[in-house]
Amino acid sequence: MVDVVMADHCPNTSSCALFPLISKPGFLRVWQINYCEGDYARCERFKRSCGGSDVPATLLPNGEDLTANLPKK
């Protein structure tokens, strides 16, 4: 595990692959307030990146998959 010094905002914000996938600005803003600009140490994306694990683009900060509840084609 990598030791992390907590900043005001997540250091991965500028490169987060999730942002372009969320088409509703209001929904994105809720994630940003609660994780990116808040307690980002609890973000599953952040935890995985610090641990050296792959971070799927569709992984939400709460650990759920963005596409999990979409209708199957």
Buried (B, 14 or more C-beta within 10 A) or exposed (E): EEEEEEEEEBBBBEEBEBBEEBEEEEEBEEBBEBBBBBEBEEBBBBBBBBEEEEBBEBBBBEEEEBEEEEEEE
